[in-house]
Every structure is written in C-alpha cells, then in structure tokens.
Amino acid sequence: MSELFWIKVENILNLAVTHGAFWFYLFVFLSNVLENFFPPYPGDTVTFVGGYLAGTDHLTFPLVFLSACLGCLSGAMLLYLLGKNKGRKVFLKNGSGIFDRAHLEKVERWFKKYGEKVLVLSRFLAGVRSVIALTAGVGNVSLKKMTIYTSISVVLWNSTILFSAFKIQRHWREILQMLQIYNKAVLTIVVVLALVWLAKVFLGKLLRKA
C-alpha cells in the first residue's frame, strides 16, 4: 500500500476532527453515492474510516451506518432508474450489434432467473456494482424487487465493513488493506470475464457473417 494512500486516509480522519461529525456523516453519504458513478472512488474506505472513528467515540456508529447505507442505496437506485428510463431505449432503437432487442430480451430473461441472487451479492462485487444496478434497470427489474434486494446487499456489506472497523481497532490498517486487495481482486476477475464474454459475442457475429 502506497504512502500516498495512507496520507489520504489520514486526511479523511482529520476531516471528522476538524469540521465536526455532521460534515463527516454527509461526506460518508456523498462518497457512497459517488462510488456508484465513479467506481474507482474509495467509498468503502470512507465507510471503513467512519467505523473506526465510531469505535474511538468521534462519531456515532448508527449514524455512520445509516449515512453509508443511504448513500449506497441512493446511488444504486439512480443508476437503476437511468437504465430503466434511458438504457432500454438504446437497445430498442438499435437493430444490430450488442445493443439490440434480442440482447435486451436476453438481459430480461437473465434477471428473471438470477436477479435476486445477483442484487443481493451486488455490493460485494466491487467495481461492477454500478453495472449491475444499471443493467437491472435495462433488464426491467421491478422497482420493488430492486429496492428490497439491493437494500439487503447494502446492509450486509456495510455491516461487514463497519463491524470490522469498529471491533478491530488495533489492526485497522491491516483490515483496510485487506479490503482494498479484495476489491481489486474482484474487479480484476470481473473485467477478465467481461472481456471474454465480449470476445465470444464478437467472434460469434463474425462467424455468422463468414
């Protein structure tokens, strides 16, 4: 872990001390919203630091938890609505390529079959949470199902992060480092799988044209 990263973490810690608890709760909320739109943004790191500060009595644990969960859910729901209202039109207007009606129907069938499981696991899949939320909207997942299962995922994930930070005070740097490694590993695996899938799709189209 680079020194620059730890400097950023220390800056986050100083934010709560310098500007007061309210601004840090707001920072936790906004960080988790932004992470949905800009996956490299360290929303989980901010949440973890919030849990650490709750353990040192600088913040209140329930409010850190609430701020993180509301931020995660708000960001995910915004992407879901974007996919539902705008993303579907992209597929319906195009007649060829990946973005066509046939692939839209495949996405819909896939979410009908695996939607609940994928949404519950979504927050544990760093780097592709945004894609899942957006695709759920494109796949026409119901608002009720999206809200319920994403909420479950958000609560489970943030509970894991905050419990780790809150309980393991002495080893917070090690736990945070493990969190970063986990997120990078999951992102790498998902990117590789996505590239393989794209290659398979394009290869299939080329073979059909030949």
Summary of the structure (lengths in Angstrom):
residues: 210
radius of gyration: 19.2
end to end distance: 49.1
largest distance: 67.1
contacts: 675
relative contact order: 0.13
helix: 84%
strand: 0%
